[in-house]
Amino acid sequence: MIILFWLSLFLVFYTFFGYGILLYILVKVRGIVKGKRPIAAPGDFTPTLTLIIAAYNEEASMEEKIQNTLALNYPADKFQIIIVTDGSSDNTPAIVARYPQIRLLHKPERTGKIAAVHRAMDTVNTEVAVFTDANTFLNKDALLYICRHYKDEKIGAVSGEKRVHAEESADATAGEGFYWKYESMLKKWDAELYSVVGAAGELFSVRTALYQPVEKDTILDDFMISLLIAEKGYRIAYEPLAYATETGSESIGEELKRKVRIAAGGIQSILRLKKLANPFINPVLTFQYISHRVLRWTITPFLMILAFVLNGIIAWQTSSPLYIAVFALQVLFYAMALLGWIMEKRQLKIKILFIPYYFCMMNYAVMAGIRRYMRGGQSAAWEKAKRKA
């Protein structure tokens, strides 16, 4: 029981903190041995590019998104824009139709985001395809920063950075912004060691020739599309100077809904990306994939519960000061998370409680997502989480 407790505690620590520490050390060692990976200057390499936006009932943000897109800095003769509005029942298609320089694809049937993306990709004839969400806004030079990586022929995809706009007054989604800052740091180190382990849909790109359509029931299409390219032996680069900014979720309930969907998609992806789990094909990528993704989306949330229960039993049976102290720290952490939940319900703003609350919510979402996927209850249809205005 003691061995199982320490093993569980170690894996929980490794998943959320230990991997980051080890990754940092490995990147430093690699830098000493091989030097920093060379990257072209922005604007030095500008392949032909198509920006694809899949928009479903986005009339509230569509005008602003179009203005943001048209203001992006990229050679006009190499830049195309496609907006797919399939299934939209509001004014989104009409807003897009006012701009002749944008290619509008629309049909009344709603077949899901990935079907819309595939339909757009069938018409793309440029070297690079960039995907971004309709409710996120890109910095002006984002495309120049992304495309500089494609000068390296080993790069098959490039992931931009997701930034969550945090309000000055903290609320339950303050943890979301903290989480994405930590994730961005891990992605930067992942890319420096070898490759990012999956791209986020807010802003990512692929070499058009390497694009592989995924199954229509795919939940995390962005994650799957990018890692199918990694399976072919190409690296996924990370570009923090190309970023997509969005507001946090409207409430913790909306964020939980989004996290459960991601967790269900994570299990689906793990079951389908079998080659990535084989260390004999690409050991470094497998190490990154299991450490950064698989552990989080499978056993770690359950190990948190196991470590807590075993710790309590061991502390009760042995009266060891060590086990009592570790158990007390666990109780304090979960008490802070519970208090954060209570404060959120009462709309009271105490920042220090939101990080443990958000952390526990994330891990609950993984368990709920696994349960939902195994029961066949997670649809691949696009269901947006509500964002703050």
N, C-alpha and C positions, 0 to 999 in steps of 0.2 A: 504493500500500500504506500509506503514511503517512497519507493522507487517510482511508482506510477505518479505520485504527487509531484515530485521534482521534475520528472519528464514532462508532465503536462504544463507545469509552470514555465519550464525552459522553452517549450514550443510556443506558448503564448507570448513570452517575452521576445523570442526570436522573430516571430511573425510581424510584430508591430514595431520593435525597436532594434533587436539584434541584427536583423538583416540589413537595416540601414547602416548600423555601425560597421558590420563586416564589409558591406558594399563600399563605404567610404574608404576603408583601409585598402581594399583591392584596387580601387581607382587610383589611389595615391601610389601604390606599388607599380601599377601599370604605367602611370605617368613617368615614374623614375626610369623604368626599363625601356619603354617605347616612346615616351613623349606624348604630348597632347595631340588628339586627333585633329588633323588639318581641316579647316572649313574655309570655303571661298567667301569673299566679301559680298555683302548684299548688292545685287545688281550686276555682279560679275558673270552670272550664269542665269539666263532668263529663257527657259524653254517655253513653248506654246502651252497655254494653260486654260482650263475650263473650270469655273467656279460653279458648283452645284449646290442649290438650296432646296431642300424638301420642306414645303410649308403646308401645314394643315390648319385651316381656320386661324390664321395669324394676322387678321386685319388690324389688330391693335398695334402691332409692331412692324408691319410690312413696309410702310412708307419709310420709316426711319432706317430699317434694314437695307432697303434699296439705296437710299442716300449714302449710307455708310459704305455699301459695296461699290457704288459708282465713284466714290472718292478714294478708293484704294490706289496706291501708287504701283503701276505695272505698265509695261509697254502696251499701248492700245491695240497695236496690230497683232499682238500675241495673246490677247485676253478675251475670253468669251464668258458669258454668264447664262446659266440655265436655272430657272425656277420652276419646280414641279409642284402643282397645287392640287393634285388628284384628291377627289373626295371632299374638297372644301365647299362648304355650303354658305359661307359668308362672302364678304367683298374682296377676299384675298386675290382671286384671279383677276378681278376688274382693276384692282390697284396695279398689279404687275403689267397688265395689258396696256397701261398708259405709257409704258417705256419701251419704245421700239428697239432699243439697243439690247434689250433682254429677251432671250428666247423663252417663251412661256409654254409649258407642257401642262395640259389640264384635261382631265376626264372626270365625269361625275361620280364614277364608282370609287369607293375607298378600299384600296387593297393593301394598305400598310406602307410604312416608310421605306422598307427595303425594296418593295416592288417599285415604288416611285424612283428610288435611286437607280435600280437596274434599268428602268425605262430611259432615264436620262443618260446613263452610261452607254446605252446602245447607239446614241447619237454623237458621242464624243469622238473627235478625231485629233485631239491635241496630245502632246507628250505627257502632260500631267493633268490629273483631276484633283481638285480641292473640294472638300465637303465642309459645310458649316451649317449650323442651325439658324432658323429664322429669328430666334429671340436672343441671339448673341451678336455682339458688335466687335469688329476686328480693328486693330490698330492700323494706321495708314500704310505702313511698310511691311505688313504681315506676309504678303505674297513674295516679296523680294527676299525676305529672311528664310521663308520656307524653301523656295526654289534653289537657293544657293547650294543646298545639300545634294541636289541631284547631279551636281558636277562629278560627284563620286559615284561611279557605276555600281558600287556595292550597295548603295542605298536604294531600297525599293519603296519606302514609304516615309513620310515625315509627319510627326505629331506636333501640333502647336500646344500652347499652354492654355489651360482653362483658368480664368480668374473669377472669383465670386466677389461681387461688390458688397462689402460689409457696411452696414449703416453704423453711424456713430453710437446710436443707442443699441446696446446688445440685445439680442433675443435668442431663441433656441437654435436658430440657424447660424449663430456665430461659430459654432463648432464646424459647420460646413466649410467656412472660409479657412479655418485653421487646418482642417483635414486636407484641403486642396493645396495649401502651401507646402505641407509635408509631402504630399504625393508628387508635387512638382520637383521637389528636391530629389526624391528617389528616382524619378524619371530621368533627371539630368545625369545622375550617377549611373543609372542603368545604361543609358546611351553611351556614356564615356567608357564603360567597361566593355559593352558589346552592342546591346540593342534594347530599346524600349519594349516592354512586354505588353503590347496592345495600345491602340490609340483611342482617344476620347472623341466622340462625335461632334463636339462643339467646334473643333477645327483640326482636320487632318487631311493628308493628301497621299496619293499613290501614283506610281508610274502607270499610265493607262494600260500599257501592254501587259502588266502583271496583275491587273484587276481580275479577280475570280468571283463570279456571282455566288452568293451563299444561298442556302435553302430558304424558301419563302417563310418558313416558320421560325427563322432565326430571330432571337430576342435582342442580342447585342451585336448588331450588324457591323458597327464600326470596329469593335474588338475582333470579331471573326475575320473581317476583310483584311485588316492589317496583319494579323497573325498567320493567315494563310500565305501571305507574302513572305513572312519570316520563315515559315516551313520550307519554302523553296530555296532558302539559303541567303536571302537578302536581309540587310539590317534595317531597323526602323530608327530613324534619327529623331532627336527631340530638339525643338527650337523654342526656347522660352521667350525670345524677342518677337515671336509671332503669337499673339494671344487673342483669345475670345473672352470678352467680359459679359457676364450676365448677373442678374440679381439673385439673391438667395431664394430658396423656396418660401412660399407664402406662409407656411406654418410647418411645424415639426411633423404634422400628419401628412402633409404633401411630400415632405422629404422622406418620410418612412415609406410611402407608397412607391417613390422612385427607387429607394434602396432595395426594397423587396423585389422589384422587377429586375434590377441589376443582379441581385443574388440568384434569382431564378435563371437569368441569362448566363451567369457565370458557371453554374452547374451544367447547363446545356453545352456551353463552349468547351468545358473540360472533357465532357463525354465525346465531343466531336474532334477535338484537336489531339488525337492520340499520339501523333508523331512528336509533338513537343515534349511529351513526358518520357520519351526514350533518350536516355543520356548518351547512347552510342551514336546518335546522329549528330547532335550538336550539344555537347556537355555544358558549355557556358550558358547557352540559351535555356536549356532545361533547368539548370540551377536557378536562373533568374525567374523563370516561369513558375516553378514550384514555390520558391521562396516568396515572391511578390504577389502571386495570384492564387495558386491552388490551395495553400494553407489557409488563407483568409476565407476562401469560399467553400471550404469543406469542414475540416475537423477543429479548427482553432476556437470557434464560439462554443463548441461542446466541451472542449478542454478547459475553458474558463470556468464552466459550471463544475466539471469534475474536480479541478484544482481547489475550488472553494469548498466543496463538500468533503473531500479527503483531508484538507487542511483542518477543517473543524473537527473531524473525527480524531485525527492524530493529536491535535492540541488537547482535546478532551481526555484521550487515553494516556498521553505521556506527561502532560503538564509541563512540557518543555518550553522555556522562555522563548526560544527561537520560533517554534511553531505558533505559539500564542501571539508573538509580535507580528509574524507574517499574516496570520489570520486577522488580527486587529487592523492591519493596513488594508486588507481586502474588504473588510466590513466598512471601514471609513470610506473607501473609494465608492463602493456601491451605495452607501448612505448618501454621499454627495450626488451621485447620479439620481437617486430617488428624490432627493430634495430639489434637484434641478428640474425634474419632471413636475413636481408639485408647484414650484415657482413658475414654470412655463404655463401651467393650467391657470394660475392666478395672474398671469401677465406681469410678473415681477422680474426685474432685470438684474441678475447677478451673474456676471461673466464667468467667474471661477467654477460655477456649477455646470455650465453648459458643455464644457469639453468632456467630463466623465459621462454626462447624460447623452451626448451625441455618440460617444464611443460605445456605450451600452446599446443605444438604439441601432447603431450600425450592425452590431453582432446579433442582436435579436432579428434584424431584417434578414441576415444570412440564413438563420434557421427557418424563418417564415418563408423565405424564397425557395429553399430546398424542398420544404413541405409542399409548397404550391406547385413547383415544377414536377415533383414526383407524382402528384395527383392530377397532373395535366391541366392545371387551372390558370396557367400564365399564357395569355395570348401574345402573339407577336405584333398585333395591331398597335399602332402608335397611340399611346395615352400619355399626354403631357402632364407633368406635375405643375401646379399653379405656381407662378413666380410673383414676387413683389412688383408692384408698379414702379 
